[in-house]
């Protein structure tokens, strides 16, 4: 069945949705349409064996569940003689009989329709009955042919995908559905290498998608594996947090004779529904930019993630670190690695650009990337075209992760730029204006398996992405003076946390006194106490403006101590150390760099470094810092020194993958003569236009 045919089917279903107008708001049509589409699909699948199942059940209504499934040829059944069409014969009893019909489904199907774990469809039956919409909806769905022999699973997947897309056009960019051609690409990449043993007869293959949505990736993986290794047993596993998507996926998997228990309605951030089960293949499209922590995270997620991270690393699903709380993609990445079969596991994961480079050196994101690289899990990263997805047009990447790299790939990461490999859609679907054609999928997979440097393929040592961050300082050489200009600069903005902090002061004053907590009241009182002292300090400094300049901070602070001797304390029970810190702060704000000033030394004789000159340099792990300084820093700042702060409290080794930098092509700008000629031409055109207006 082609995509245009699917569109016709979807249009038919949407015409049914329009009959709900009045009883339902448009954004609630899906509460009826999705369950009814599932029911009709299941009914069509059971049509051939329905009479046999009913006969067995009517002869003995205690017939075991397993026998009824065997008779139906599916891992589900329905013991009622009703169908949607037959229900219409008694319109006055339709409301009651429809419920009776649905209750005759096997328990795993009733769970899909149920209130607790499923779609709460029985509530919708009552609502349609009350709004006089039930008969029309049942009649139109009874006319819809969704028999598996005429509409295969791939076509049905397209249909569900398009229905959900239309119902989700206003969804956030992170809540997206994976186009089928992208799914095919992922499956092809996953099976392109390290899969030779799967061709052996009797092989058991576990395939998972821990953010499975409607099950598209699992379906395509099953079909590809059925062609490649028809004698293998393929077991599909999925977790999905959205009840509607889970219900569709579960129904689809049951039609494929998969185990219902392997498709779980659960939040992957909170739990692993398949502990002890490890996956040969995983194909996953985690949500983009969805929070796992903070006020916007779902209830219980932050605690679950932190508890999991606190476990010993060999048992934790998140051993490498916790990324910023606003994006869970790198948590999914760690979970996927955790679920891989040891020595053979492979995964293809979709992400946006954030997991490649977000976060500073010591951030959780950077440390997760470092862990992935140091453990040699990243086989390839592929940049895909934008505008491939229905609800987002941002840049998309595919990560190929592996625990069975072939020898020549070990210690390497393959970067493939496939951003130009796309074809235009004849008709846009939401934000999806492009698709990847079959020949373009072949081209991407061929580039991946060739593993050779080309214009659009780079082979990079994994260690090249890992770096040290060094702090670069210049010696403390400053002069100090009390002048109008320097006092004005001192008065600008925040002076310290406890003295002249205008932004914080304004923020606290805007809070209703009844809503301020004890800590906020204490901070506000301290800032209000310090404010007049700060103003008095400025006045005192203005009264002591001088042309004298100091080049020794200690001598200048001695002078300041005399100048502000009569200044009252700016905080309750102010200590000598706090007064000293205030004087040092004033001195710093009244100073400027002066390379003629003498070097200053600490008690150990070391040259004192100037904190204001701190800069950072990112140096690849493979490069010597002295060589780097000689080439990149000292020619411009001859007295600069580097400090390795990794020996301090903060980790200063990180990792980033600047994908686009490897494919940057310099474009020569137009010459100044050409630009000048163009400018004069525009000037003449403008003069002509102004002339016509006179």
C-alpha positions in Angstrom: 0.0 0.0 0.0 1.5 3.3 -1.0 1.6 6.5 1.0 -1.1 8.2 -1.1 -3.4 5.3 -0.4 -2.7 5.7 3.3 -3.6 9.3 3.1 -7.0 8.3 1.6 -7.5 5.9 4.5 -6.5 8.6 7.0 -8.8 11.1 5.3 -11.7 8.6 5.7 -11.0 8.3 9.4 -10.8 12.0 9.8 -14.2 12.4 8.2 -15.4 10.2 11.0 -13.7 12.6 13.5 -15.6 15.5 12.1 -18.9 13.8 13.2 -17.7 14.3 16.8 -17.9 18.1 16.5 -20.1 19.5 19.3 -19.7 16.7 21.7 -15.9 16.9 21.6 -13.4 19.7 21.2 -11.1 19.1 18.2 -8.1 18.3 20.3 -10.1 15.5 22.0 -11.1 13.7 18.7 -8.2 11.4 19.2 -9.7 10.0 22.4 -12.3 8.3 20.1 -10.5 7.9 16.8 -7.3 6.1 18.1 -9.1 3.4 20.1 -11.7 2.8 17.4 -9.0 2.4 14.8 -7.3 -0.1 17.0 -10.6 -2.0 17.6 -11.4 -2.1 13.9 -7.8 -3.3 13.1 -8.1 -6.1 15.7 -11.6 -7.1 14.5 -10.4 -7.4 10.9 -7.4 -9.5 12.0 -9.7 -11.9 13.9 -12.3 -12.2 11.2 -11.0 -15.5 9.7 -10.9 -17.4 13.1 -13.8 -15.6 14.9 -16.4 -18.3 14.4 -14.0 -21.0 15.6 -13.1 -19.1 18.7 -16.7 -18.4 19.6 -17.6 -22.1 19.1 -14.9 -23.3 21.4 -15.8 -20.7 24.1 -19.5 -21.4 23.8 -18.9 -25.1 24.3 -16.8 -24.4 27.4 -16.6 -20.9 28.8 -13.7 -22.0 31.1 -11.5 -22.7 28.1 -7.9 -21.6 29.0 -6.6 -18.4 27.6 -3.8 -20.2 25.8 -6.2 -22.5 23.9 -8.3 -19.5 22.7 -5.2 -17.7 21.5 -4.1 -20.9 19.6 -7.5 -21.1 17.9 -7.5 -17.4 17.0 -3.9 -17.7 15.5 -3.0 -14.5 17.4 -2.0 -13.8 21.0 -5.4 -12.2 21.5 -9.1 -13.1 20.8 -12.7 -12.1 21.2 -15.4 -14.5 22.4 -18.4 -12.5 21.3 -20.4 -13.1 18.1 -20.8 -9.3 17.8 -18.9 -7.3 15.2 -19.2 -3.5 14.7 -21.5 -4.2 11.8 -23.7 -6.6 13.7 -24.0 -4.2 16.6 -25.8 -1.8 14.3 -28.7 -4.2 14.0 -29.9 -3.2 17.5 -29.4 0.6 17.6 -31.3 1.1 20.8 -29.0 -1.4 22.6 -25.8 -0.2 20.9 -24.4 1.6 24.0 -24.7 -1.6 26.1 -23.8 -4.1 23.5 -20.7 -2.3 22.4 -19.3 -2.5 25.9 -20.3 -6.2 26.0 -18.4 -6.8 22.8 -15.3 -5.0 24.0 -15.3 -6.9 27.3 -15.2 -10.1 25.3 -11.7 -9.4 24.1 -8.8 -11.2 25.8 -7.4 -9.5 28.9 -4.4 -8.0 27.1 -6.7 -6.1 24.7 -9.0 -5.0 27.5 -5.9 -3.5 29.2 -5.4 -1.3 26.1 -8.9 0.0 26.3 -9.0 0.2 30.1 -9.0 3.3 32.3 -6.1 2.4 34.5 -3.3 1.6 32.0 -4.9 2.2 28.7 -7.1 4.6 26.7 -10.1 4.9 29.0 -12.4 4.1 26.1 -15.4 3.0 28.0 -15.8 6.6 29.3 -15.8 7.8 25.7 -18.5 5.3 24.8 -20.7 6.9 27.5 -19.9 10.3 26.2 -20.7 9.5 22.6 -23.9 7.9 23.6 -24.9 10.9 25.6 -24.0 13.2 22.7 -25.9 11.0 20.1 -22.6 10.3 18.2 -22.1 6.6 18.9 -24.2 5.1 16.1 -22.6 7.3 13.4 -19.0 6.5 14.6 -19.6 2.7 14.9 -21.3 2.6 11.4 -18.4 4.4 9.7 -15.7 2.4 11.3 -17.6 -0.8 10.4 -17.1 0.2 6.8 -13.4 0.7 7.1 -11.3 -2.3 5.7 -8.2 -2.7 7.8 -7.6 -6.4 7.2 -3.9 -7.4 7.5 -3.9 -9.2 4.2 -4.9 -6.0 2.4 -3.2 -3.4 4.6 0.0 -4.8 5.9 1.8 -3.8 9.1 4.0 -1.2 7.4 1.0 0.5 5.8 -0.9 0.3 9.1 2.1 1.9 10.7 2.0 4.8 8.2 -1.7 5.2 8.9 -1.3 5.4 12.7 1.7 7.7 12.2 -0.3 10.1 10.1 -3.3 10.0 12.4 -1.1 10.9 15.4 0.8 13.5 13.4 -2.5 15.3 12.6 -3.6 15.1 16.2 -0.2 16.3 17.4 0.5 19.3 15.1 0.8 21.6 18.1 3.1 19.2 20.0 6.4 20.4 21.3 9.5 19.8 19.1 10.7 17.2 21.5 7.5 15.1 21.1 7.9 13.8 17.6 7.3 10.7 15.6 10.0 9.1 13.5 9.4 9.0 9.8 9.5 5.5 8.3 12.4 6.2 5.9 14.5 7.4 8.9 13.5 4.2 10.7 14.6 2.1 7.7 17.9 4.0 7.7 18.5 3.2 11.4 17.7 -0.5 10.9 19.9 -0.8 7.9 22.8 0.8 9.8 22.3 -1.4 12.8 22.4 -4.5 10.6 25.1 -3.4 8.3 27.9 -4.7 10.5 28.4 -7.0 13.4 25.4 -9.1 12.4 26.9 -12.0 10.5 26.0 -14.5 13.1 22.3 -13.6 13.0 22.0 -15.6 9.8 22.6 -18.8 11.6 19.4 -21.0 12.0 17.7 -21.0 15.4 19.2 -17.7 16.5 17.3 -15.8 19.2 17.5 -12.0 18.7 16.3 -9.4 21.2 15.4 -6.0 19.7 14.4 -3.1 21.9 13.2 0.5 21.6 13.0 2.1 25.1 11.1 5.1 23.7 9.0 3.1 21.3 6.1 5.3 20.5 3.7 3.5 18.2 6.3 0.8 17.5 7.5 1.9 14.1 11.2 1.1 14.7 10.3 -2.3 16.1 8.1 -3.2 13.2 10.6 -2.3 10.6 13.4 -4.1 12.4 11.2 -7.2 12.6 10.5 -7.0 8.8 14.2 -6.5 7.9 15.3 -9.4 10.2 12.6 -11.6 8.7 14.1 -11.1 5.3 17.7 -11.4 6.4 17.4 -14.4 8.7 14.0 -16.1 8.3 14.9 -18.9 10.6 15.8 -16.7 13.6 13.4 -16.0 16.5 13.0 -12.2 17.0 11.7 -10.9 20.3 10.6 -7.3 20.4 10.8 -5.2 23.6 9.4 -1.7 24.1 8.8 0.9 26.8 6.6 4.0 26.1 5.3 6.7 28.5 2.4 7.9 26.3 -0.8 5.7 26.8 -2.1 6.2 23.3 1.2 5.4 21.6 1.7 2.5 23.9 -1.8 1.1 23.1 -1.1 1.4 19.3 2.3 -0.3 19.7 0.9 -3.1 21.9 -2.0 -3.8 19.4 0.5 -3.9 16.5 2.9 -6.2 18.4 0.0 -8.6 19.3 -0.9 -8.8 15.6 2.7 -9.7 14.9 2.4 -12.5 17.5 4.8 -10.8 19.9 4.5 -11.1 23.7 2.3 -8.5 25.3 4.5 -8.4 28.4 7.4 -7.2 26.3 5.6 -3.9 25.5 5.4 -1.9 28.7 3.7 1.4 29.6 6.5 2.9 31.7 8.9 5.8 32.0 12.4 4.7 31.1 13.9 7.4 33.3 12.1 5.8 36.3 12.6 2.1 35.6 14.0 -0.7 33.5 11.0 -2.9 32.7 13.3 -5.7 31.5 16.0 -6.2 34.2 18.3 -9.1 33.3 17.3 -9.0 29.6 20.0 -7.6 27.3 19.5 -6.5 23.7 21.4 -7.5 20.6 19.9 -4.5 18.7 18.3 -1.2 19.9 16.7 1.5 17.7 15.7 4.5 19.7 14.5 8.1 19.2 14.5 9.6 22.7 12.6 12.9 23.3 14.6 16.1 22.7 15.0 18.7 25.4 12.7 17.0 27.9 13.5 17.7 31.5 14.4 14.9 34.0 14.8 17.3 36.9 13.6 20.6 38.2 10.1 22.0 38.5 9.1 21.0 34.9 10.0 17.3 35.2 7.4 14.7 35.7 6.7 13.6 39.3 9.2 11.3 40.7 11.6 11.3 37.8 14.4 13.4 39.4 14.5 11.2 42.5 14.5 8.1 40.4 17.3 9.3 38.2 19.5 10.4 41.2 18.8 7.2 43.1 19.9 5.2 40.0 23.0 7.3 39.5 24.0 6.7 43.1 24.2 2.9 42.7 27.6 1.3 42.1 28.7 2.0 38.5 28.6 -1.7 37.5 24.9 -1.8 38.4 23.7 1.7 37.6 21.9 2.6 34.3 23.5 6.1 34.6 27.1 5.4 35.7 28.8 8.2 33.7 27.1 11.2 35.2 23.9 13.3 35.1 23.5 15.9 32.3 21.8 19.2 32.8 18.3 18.7 34.2 16.6 20.2 31.1 17.5 17.4 28.7 17.4 13.6 29.2 18.9 12.5 25.9 22.3 11.5 27.4 20.5 9.6 30.2 18.8 7.6 27.5 22.2 7.0 25.8 23.6 5.6 29.1 20.5 3.4 29.6 20.9 2.0 26.0 24.5 1.2 26.6 23.5 -0.6 29.9 21.0 -2.7 28.0 23.4 -3.9 25.2 24.4 -7.5 25.0 28.0 -7.8 26.2 30.4 -8.1 23.3 27.7 -8.1 20.6 25.2 -5.3 21.3 24.6 -2.5 18.8 22.3 0.5 18.8 21.2 3.4 16.6 20.0 6.4 18.4 18.6 9.7 17.1 19.5 13.0 18.8 19.5 16.7 18.1 22.8 18.6 18.3 22.8 19.2 22.1 24.4 15.8 23.2 27.4 16.5 20.8 28.7 19.7 22.5 26.4 21.1 25.2 27.8 21.9 28.7 31.2 23.1 30.0 34.2 20.9 30.7 33.2 19.6 34.1 29.5 19.4 33.2 27.6 16.1 33.3 27.1 16.2 29.5 30.8 16.5 28.9 31.6 13.7 31.3 29.1 11.4 29.6 30.7 12.1 26.2 34.1 11.4 27.8 32.8 8.1 29.1 31.3 7.1 25.7 34.6 7.9 24.0 37.0 6.4 26.5 35.0 3.1 26.5 35.0 3.2 22.7 31.2 2.9 22.4 30.7 5.4 19.5 31.1 3.8 16.1 29.7 6.6 13.9 27.7 9.8 14.1 25.7 10.8 11.0 24.3 14.3 10.3 20.9 14.1 8.7 19.0 16.8 6.7 16.7 19.2 8.6 13.0 19.2 8.0 12.7 15.4 8.1 10.4 15.3 11.1 6.7 16.3 11.4 6.9 18.6 14.4 10.5 19.9 14.3 12.8 21.2 11.6 16.0 21.2 13.7 19.2 19.4 12.8 19.2 15.6 13.6 22.0 13.2 14.1 22.2 9.4 14.3 24.6 7.8 16.8 25.7 4.3 15.9 26.8 2.7 19.2 28.5 -0.7 19.5 30.1 -3.2 21.8 31.4 -5.2 18.8 33.4 -2.8 16.7 35.4 -4.5 13.9 39.2 -4.2 14.5 39.9 -1.3 12.2 37.2 0.8 13.8 38.5 0.4 17.4 39.6 3.8 18.9 38.0 5.6 16.0 34.8 7.6 15.4 33.3 7.9 11.9 31.6 11.2 11.1 29.3 11.2 8.0 27.8 14.4 6.6 24.5 13.3 5.0 22.9 16.7 5.4 22.6 17.2 1.7 21.1 13.8 1.0 17.3 14.5 0.8 14.5 14.7 -1.6 11.6 17.2 -1.5 8.1 16.1 -0.4 5.4 16.5 -3.0 3.3 17.8 -0.1 4.5 19.0 3.3 3.3 17.1 6.3 3.5 19.6 9.2 7.2 20.7 9.3 8.3 17.6 7.2 9.2 19.0 3.8 11.9 16.5 3.0 12.5 12.7 3.0 15.4 10.4 2.4 14.9 8.3 -0.7 15.8 4.7 -0.9 18.9 5.3 -3.1 20.0 8.0 -0.6 19.7 5.5 2.3 21.8 3.1 0.2 24.4 5.9 -0.2 24.6 6.6 3.5 24.9 2.9 4.5 27.6 2.4 1.8 29.6 5.4 3.1 29.3 3.9 6.6 30.4 0.4 5.7 33.2 1.6 3.4 34.8 3.3 6.4 37.0 5.5 4.2 37.9 9.2 4.3 36.0 11.3 1.7 34.8 14.8 1.5 31.6 13.8 3.4 33.2 11.2 5.7 35.9 11.7 8.3 37.6 9.1 10.4 38.8 10.6 13.7 40.7 9.2 16.7 38.3 9.1 19.6 41.0 10.8 21.8 40.8 13.8 19.5 37.4 14.7 21.0 38.7 14.5 24.6 40.5 17.6 25.9 42.1 19.3 28.9 40.9 22.7 29.9 43.8 24.8 31.2 43.5 28.1 33.0 45.7 30.8 31.5 46.8 33.8 33.6 49.0 36.8 33.4 51.1 38.0 36.4 49.4 40.5 38.7 50.7 43.8 37.5 48.2 46.6 38.3 48.2 50.2 39.4 45.8 51.7 41.9 44.3 55.2 42.1 41.3 57.0 43.6 39.9 58.8 40.5 36.4 60.0 39.4 36.4 57.5 36.5 37.4 54.5 38.6 34.9 55.4 41.3 32.2 55.6 38.7 33.1 52.1 37.5 33.0 50.8 41.1 29.5 52.2 41.5 28.2 50.4 38.4 26.3 47.2 39.0 26.9 44.7 41.8 29.7 45.2 44.3 29.3 42.0 46.3 26.7 39.6 47.5 26.3 41.4 50.8 26.9 45.0 49.7 25.3 46.9 46.8 23.6 44.2 44.9 20.9 46.2 43.0 19.3 43.3 41.0 18.9 41.1 44.1 17.6 44.0 46.2 15.0 44.8 43.5 14.0 41.2 43.2 13.4 40.8 46.9 11.5 44.1 47.2 9.1 42.9 44.5 8.1 39.9 46.5 5.0 40.4 48.6 6.1 40.6 52.3 3.6 37.9 53.1 5.2 35.5 50.6 8.9 36.1 51.6 10.5 33.3 53.6 12.8 33.8 56.6 16.0 33.5 54.4 14.7 36.1 51.9 13.8 38.5 54.7 17.2 38.1 56.2 19.0 38.8 52.9 16.7 41.8 52.2 17.5 43.3 55.6 21.2 42.8 55.2 21.2 44.5 51.7 19.1 47.4 52.9 21.5 47.9 55.9 24.5 47.9 53.6 23.1 50.2 50.9 23.6 53.5 52.8 27.1 52.4 53.9 28.0 51.8 50.2 26.7 55.3 49.3 28.7 56.8 52.2 31.8 54.9 51.0 31.5 56.4 47.5 31.2 59.9 49.0 34.3 59.3 51.1 36.3 58.1 48.1 35.1 61.2 46.0 36.4 63.4 48.9 39.8 61.7 48.6 40.3 61.8 44.8 44.1 62.1 44.2 46.5 62.1 41.3 48.8 59.7 43.2 49.1 56.2 41.7 50.2 53.1 43.6 51.7 50.0 42.0 51.8 47.9 45.1 48.4 46.6 46.2 49.4 46.2 49.9 50.5 49.9 50.1 47.3 51.0 48.4 45.1 49.0 50.8 47.0 50.6 53.7 46.0 54.0 52.3 42.4 52.8 51.8 42.2 51.7 55.4 42.9 55.2 56.5 40.5 56.8 54.0 37.5 54.7 55.1 38.4 54.4 58.7 35.3 56.2 59.8 33.0 54.1 57.6 30.4 52.1 59.7 30.1 48.4 59.4 27.9 47.3 56.5 26.8 44.0 58.2 25.9 42.8 61.6 28.9 41.7 63.7 31.3 42.4 60.9 34.6 40.6 61.4 38.1 41.8 60.8 38.4 39.3 57.9 35.2 40.6 56.3 36.5 44.2 56.6 39.8 43.1 55.0 37.9 41.4 52.1 35.9 44.6 51.5 39.1 46.7 51.3 40.6 44.2 48.9 37.5 44.4 46.8 37.6 48.2 46.7 41.3 48.1 45.7 40.6 45.7 42.9 37.8 47.8 41.5 40.0 50.9 41.7 42.8 49.3 39.7 43.7 48.6 36.1 46.4 46.5 34.3 49.8 48.1 34.2 52.7 46.1 32.7 55.2 48.6 34.1 54.2 47.6 37.6 56.6 45.2 39.5 55.7 41.5 39.8 54.2 40.6 43.1 55.1 37.4 45.1 53.4 35.3 47.7 55.0 34.1 50.9 56.5 31.1 49.1 58.1 33.4 46.5 55.7 32.4 43.7 54.6 35.1 41.3 51.0 36.2 42.1 48.7 35.7 39.2 46.0 38.2 38.3 42.5 36.6 38.6 41.0 39.3 36.2 43.2 38.0 33.4 42.0 34.4 33.6 41.3 32.8 30.3 40.8 29.2 29.3 42.4 27.1 26.5 40.9 23.9 25.3 43.8 21.6 24.4 43.2 18.1 22.8 44.3 15.2 24.9 46.8 14.3 22.2 48.7 17.6 22.3 51.4 18.7 24.7 50.4 21.9 26.6 53.9 23.4 26.2 53.8 23.0 22.4 50.3 24.4 22.4 51.3 27.5 24.5 54.4 28.1 22.3 52.2 28.1 19.1 48.8 29.5 20.2 49.3 31.7 23.3 52.8 33.1 23.9 53.2 34.9 20.5 50.3 37.1 21.7 50.7 37.1 25.5 54.4 36.5 26.2 54.1 36.4 30.0 51.1 34.1 30.1 51.3 31.0 32.3 49.1 27.9 32.3 47.6 26.3 35.4 46.4 22.7 35.3 43.4 22.9 37.7 42.6 19.3 37.4 44.6 18.8 40.6 42.2 21.2 42.2 38.6 20.4 43.3 37.2 20.7 39.8 37.6 18.1 37.0 39.1 19.8 34.0 39.1 17.0 31.5 36.1 17.0 29.2 34.9 16.0 25.7 32.9 17.5 22.9 32.2 16.4 19.3 32.2 19.5 17.1 30.6 17.7 14.1 30.1 20.6 11.8 33.7 21.9 12.2 35.0 18.8 10.4 33.0 19.6 7.3 33.4 23.4 7.3 34.5 24.7 3.9 36.0 28.1 3.7 34.3 30.4 1.1 36.4 33.2 -0.2 34.6 36.5 0.3 34.1 38.8 -2.6 36.8 41.3 -3.2 36.5 44.9 -2.0 36.5 46.1 -5.7 33.4 43.9 -6.5 31.6 45.1 -3.3 32.4 48.7 -4.1 31.1 48.4 -7.7 27.9 46.8 -6.3 27.6 49.7 -3.8 27.9 52.3 -6.5 25.4 50.5 -8.6 22.9 50.4 -5.7 23.5 54.1 -5.1 22.7 54.9 -8.7 19.5 52.8 -8.6 18.5 54.6 -5.4 19.1 58.0 -7.0 16.9 57.0 -10.0 14.1 55.9 -7.7 14.3 59.1 -5.7 14.3 61.0 -9.0 11.0 59.5 -10.0 9.4 60.6 -6.7 10.2 64.2 -7.2 
